[in-house]
Amino acid sequence: MRVPLTLIIGATLTGAVLLMALISLIWTPFPVEALDIAQKLQPPGPVHWLGTDHFGRDVASMLMVGARTSIAVALIAVGIGIALGVPLGLWAAANRGRWIDEVIMRGNDLVFAFPSLVIAILITAVFGPSAVNAIIAIGIFNVPVFARVTRGAALSLWTLDYIRAAQVAGKRRARISVEHILPNITNLLIVQGTIQFSLGILAEAGLAYVGLGAQPPTPSWGRMLADAQTMISFAPHLAIFPGLAIVLTVLGLNLIGDGLRDLLDPRLRRGK
């Protein structure tokens, strides 16, 4: 089976970001909390590879730890969406046209009416801004996404002959959903998961940008961009490097999603 080029490129970009985040667990060029006012706003050079910010902190070190923050927030938020959304979608599909289906889907519509930023504002108004609350906000928004995708894919399978045969054999709808429906839509859920992961990276950066994500002294790409906006004319590196990190990470994840879709979808393989 030929591996799509988009999958290779995406895996390379994403792997580089993951490696950077893992390395930051044990080593960074400089401590991310170390302030050196005498070295503030230094351009990229041999000592500080990507320069320093207005507090003299090393930008490369902050980017490495910021990658860890963004990946952790997005990954946990997607996990919440999968853990809650997939069972709800399977449940709704198994009870199509019944009251439980209507309750689940109208609940999804209600959540969709409030973007993750609005949900984050509501949560932080009560509990205060933090990375945990950002995870909750993004995770809540992911639940209806996975519920809708799961329900739509499952409904197309409930009409197939082998599902009807399982019903005739006396299997309950819940068992059919777990044993026959879920394994056949896993590929679709994996692709959707990579897409939501990239959107989670963007959402985390956006929440951090407006001060609702990870709080100081924890580095975050979004907050690095927010801090750099008033200094972009004389220290553009402060905005360029975190911006590039976000762009390359999201691009890599989207390419992985496209590559996995091409690799796992048999209809696309036959078309080629």
C-alpha positions in Angstrom: 0.0 0.0 0.0 1.5 3.3 -1.1 1.8 5.9 1.7 0.5 9.4 0.5 3.1 12.1 0.3 0.8 14.4 2.4 0.9 11.9 5.2 4.7 11.8 5.1 5.1 15.5 5.1 2.5 16.0 7.8 4.0 13.3 10.0 7.5 14.9 9.6 6.2 18.3 10.7 4.1 17.0 13.5 6.9 14.7 14.6 9.3 17.6 14.8 6.9 19.5 17.1 6.3 16.5 19.3 10.1 15.9 19.5 10.6 19.5 20.6 7.9 19.2 23.2 9.4 15.9 24.6 12.9 17.4 24.7 11.6 20.3 26.7 10.7 17.9 29.5 14.3 17.3 30.2 16.2 20.2 28.6 15.8 23.7 27.2 18.6 26.1 26.1 17.7 28.4 29.1 15.3 28.2 32.0 12.0 29.5 30.7 11.4 31.5 33.9 14.9 33.1 34.0 14.8 36.9 33.5 17.8 38.8 32.1 16.7 42.4 31.6 20.2 43.3 30.3 19.6 40.9 27.4 16.1 41.9 26.5 14.9 42.1 22.9 18.1 40.6 21.5 17.8 39.4 17.9 18.5 35.8 17.0 22.1 35.0 17.5 24.6 32.3 18.5 23.7 32.5 22.2 20.0 33.0 22.0 19.1 31.2 18.8 15.7 32.8 18.3 16.4 36.0 20.3 14.9 37.1 23.6 11.7 38.8 24.7 11.1 42.1 26.6 12.0 40.3 29.9 15.2 38.8 28.5 13.7 35.3 28.4 15.0 32.9 25.7 12.4 32.7 22.9 13.6 29.2 21.8 13.1 27.8 25.3 9.7 29.4 25.5 8.7 27.9 22.1 9.8 24.4 23.2 7.8 24.6 26.5 4.9 26.3 24.7 4.7 23.3 22.3 4.2 21.1 25.3 1.4 23.3 26.6 -0.4 23.5 23.3 -0.2 19.8 22.6 -1.3 18.8 26.1 -4.3 21.1 26.0 -5.4 20.1 22.5 -4.8 16.4 23.1 -6.8 16.2 26.3 -9.6 18.3 24.8 -9.9 16.0 21.8 -9.8 13.0 24.2 -12.8 14.5 26.1 -14.6 15.0 22.8 -14.0 11.4 21.7 -14.8 9.9 25.1 -18.2 11.7 25.3 -19.1 12.4 21.7 -18.6 9.0 20.2 -20.9 7.1 22.7 -23.5 9.8 22.3 -23.4 9.5 18.5 -23.6 5.7 18.6 -26.6 6.0 21.0 -28.4 8.5 18.9 -27.9 6.4 15.7 -29.1 3.3 17.4 -32.3 5.1 18.4 -32.9 7.1 15.2 -36.2 8.9 15.2 -36.8 8.2 18.9 -36.9 10.8 21.7 -33.3 10.0 22.8 -32.0 10.8 19.4 -33.8 14.2 19.4 -32.6 15.0 22.9 -28.9 14.3 22.0 -29.0 16.1 18.7 -30.8 19.2 20.0 -28.3 19.2 22.9 -25.5 19.2 20.3 -27.2 22.2 18.5 -27.3 24.0 21.8 -23.5 23.6 22.4 -22.8 24.6 18.8 -24.6 27.8 19.4 -21.8 28.8 21.8 -18.2 28.8 20.3 -15.3 27.6 22.4 -14.3 31.2 23.1 -17.7 32.0 24.6 -17.7 28.8 26.6 -14.2 29.7 27.9 -15.4 33.1 28.9 -18.3 31.6 30.8 -16.1 29.1 32.5 -13.3 31.6 33.4 -15.9 34.0 34.7 -16.7 31.5 37.4 -13.5 29.6 37.9 -10.8 32.0 36.6 -8.5 31.7 33.6 -6.3 28.6 33.4 -5.1 25.8 31.1 -7.5 23.4 32.8 -10.5 25.6 32.0 -9.3 26.0 28.4 -9.2 22.2 28.1 -12.8 22.0 29.5 -14.0 24.7 27.1 -12.4 23.2 24.0 -13.4 19.7 25.1 -17.0 20.7 25.5 -17.0 22.1 22.0 -15.5 18.9 20.6 -18.2 16.7 22.0 -21.0 17.6 19.5 -18.5 17.4 16.6 -17.7 13.8 17.3 -21.3 13.0 18.2 -22.5 14.3 14.8 -19.7 12.6 12.8 -20.3 9.3 14.7 -24.1 9.5 14.2 -23.9 10.3 10.5 -21.4 7.4 9.8 -23.3 5.0 12.0 -26.7 5.7 10.3 -25.3 4.7 7.0 -24.2 1.3 8.4 -27.5 0.5 10.2 -29.1 -0.2 6.8 -26.6 -2.8 5.7 -27.4 -6.5 5.5 -24.8 -7.7 8.0 -26.3 -5.3 10.6 -29.8 -6.5 9.9 -28.5 -10.1 10.2 -27.1 -9.2 13.7 -30.5 -7.9 14.7 -32.2 -11.0 13.5 -29.7 -13.1 15.5 -31.0 -11.3 18.6 -28.2 -8.9 19.3 -29.1 -5.8 21.2 -28.6 -2.4 19.6 -25.9 -1.4 22.1 -23.9 -4.6 21.4 -24.3 -4.1 17.6 -23.0 -0.5 18.0 -19.9 -1.7 19.9 -19.1 -4.9 18.0 -20.1 -3.9 14.4 -20.6 -0.2 14.0 -17.7 1.3 16.0 -15.0 -0.8 14.4 -16.2 0.2 10.9 -16.2 3.9 11.6 -12.9 4.0 13.5 -11.0 5.1 10.4 -13.3 8.1 10.0 -12.9 9.0 13.7 -9.1 8.9 13.5 -9.2 11.3 10.6 -11.6 13.6 12.4 -9.5 13.4 15.5 -6.4 14.7 13.7 -8.5 17.6 12.3 -9.9 18.4 15.8 -6.4 18.2 17.2 -5.2 20.9 14.8 -8.3 23.0 15.6 -7.5 22.5 19.3 -4.0 23.9 18.8 -5.6 27.0 17.2 -8.2 27.3 19.9 -5.6 27.0 22.7 -3.5 29.7 21.0 -6.6 31.9 20.6 -7.7 31.5 24.2 -4.1 32.2 25.5 -4.0 35.2 23.2 -7.0 36.8 25.0 -5.7 35.8 28.4 -8.0 32.8 29.0 -5.5 30.0 28.5 -2.4 28.9 30.4 -1.3 31.7 32.8 2.2 33.0 33.5 4.8 31.8 34.1 3.8 28.9 31.9 4.8 29.7 28.3 2.1 29.6 25.6 2.3 30.3 21.8 -0.8 32.4 21.9 0.3 34.6 24.8 3.7 35.0 23.2 1.9 36.5 20.2 -0.2 38.7 22.4 2.9 40.0 24.2 4.6 40.6 20.8 1.9 42.7 19.2 3.1 46.0 20.6 6.7 45.3 19.7 6.4 43.9 16.2 7.9 47.0 14.6 11.3 46.7 16.4 11.3 43.1 17.5 9.5 41.1 14.8 11.1 37.8 15.8 8.8 37.8 18.9 5.8 37.3 16.6 7.3 35.5 13.7 8.6 32.4 15.6 5.4 31.6 17.6 3.3 32.3 14.6 5.4 29.9 12.5 5.2 27.3 15.2 1.4 27.5 15.2 1.2 27.5 11.3 3.5 24.5 10.9 1.9 22.5 13.6 -1.6 23.0 12.3 -0.4 22.4 8.7 1.3 19.2 9.7 -1.8 17.9 11.5 -4.1 18.8 8.6 -1.8 17.0 6.2 -1.8 14.0 8.4 -5.6 14.1 8.3 -5.7 14.3 4.5 -3.1 11.5 4.2 -5.0 9.2 6.6 -8.2 9.9 4.7 -6.5 8.9 1.4 -4.9 5.9 3.0 -7.8 4.5 5.0 -10.8 5.3 2.7 -11.1 2.3 0.2 -13.2 4.4 -2.2 -10.4 6.9 -2.6 -7.9 4.1 -3.1 -10.1 2.5 -5.8 -10.4 5.9 -7.5 -6.6 6.1 -7.8 
